[in-house]
Amino acid sequence: MLPTFTNPVINVEAGDPWIVRHGALYYFTATLEPDRGIWVWSSPRLSDWSKAGRRRVWTAPSSGPASDQIWAPELHRLQNRWYLYFTASDGVDANHRHYVLRAKTDDPMGDYEWLGLVHPDHDRYAIDGSVLELPDGRLFWMYCDHGLWIAPMSSPARAEGPGVRFLEGREEWERAWHQTEGVWSRHESYWIEAPQMLRHAGRVWVSYSAGHTYTPHYYLGLLELVGTDPLDPASWRRRANPWLAPTLEGEEAVHACGHNSFTTSPDGTEHWLVYHAVDPRAPEPRPRTVRIQPIGWTDEGEPVVGPPAAPGQRLPLPAGEPQDADPAGP
């Protein structure tokens, strides 16, 4: 019998999960300590983080523009250096901006230096920043500001210019949700966020999240870059239906599936989706826990992921994953 695992692979409050593979290790970060700083974990296994090495690599100052609401960190290795991007504010949501740190050595769990704002020209609310790296090496900064925006990067630490909004909400499942007196209701406006790059066989996709991360109705959408200029909204083709939708009823229910990242199996042959979701059977306050599942490919080269894996559903281990690996990191 093939070895298997079940979700969640990280069973604590860990919204906006980010996992990247480098060498024999996986590195994980997420919105783990939004009022204190940023943690990086390491593990030789994608499906098991119980023995992960863990280190807080950056501690927030006690006050100032990046002292609170530290959300959605992402760890990227670009041009042979590690960069850690995140959103933060002074405690006022409207003051969210993107900041970047750079590792002082080639150790993503080591010390970092402060490089400041990622996109100084976008001096207004912005969250969920991520890097789009095209096959030809060009870098672009993607982020959320009432729609998805993109701007060219002059270096891994800086985006330039005013940016272009390349996607706005239009589908019913992309509508926002608002809470009034403890009751959630769908809003007439739209909310899309958390753009993430997926590359395969020379093609480029961007996933995004829609709805609201704290409601059952949180979805993943998908775009494909079909033109040559990612700054041209006409270069992107969107799917009308969700790429991943929550299972809302029954024993297989999984709510709030979204804010994902992508990684590969240890042997590099498989793509895996990483996302947070909520178990509706858990007691309040229900944590956003980390789930993973494999991505398949149609004969036409399109990515498919299926419904979210149900609680207790056994999935095969990622290809090449060691079954009895030692913990890694400090």
Secondary structure, 3 states (H helix, E strand, C coil): CCCEECCCCECCCCEEEEEEEECCEEEEEEECECCCEEEEEEECCCCCCCCCEEEEEEECCCCCCCCEEEEEEEEEEECCEEEEEEEEECCCHHHCEEEEEEECCCCCCCCEEEEEECCCCCCCCCEEEEEEECCCCCEEEEEECCCEEEEEEEECCEECCCCEEEECCCCHHHEEEEEECCEEEEEEEECEEEEEEEEECCEEEEEEEEECCCCCCEEEEEEEECCCCCCCHHHEEECCCCCECCECCCCCCEEEEEEEEEEECCCCCCEEEEEEEECCCCCCCCCCEEEEEEEEECCCCCEECCCCCCCCCCEECCCCCCCCCCCCCC
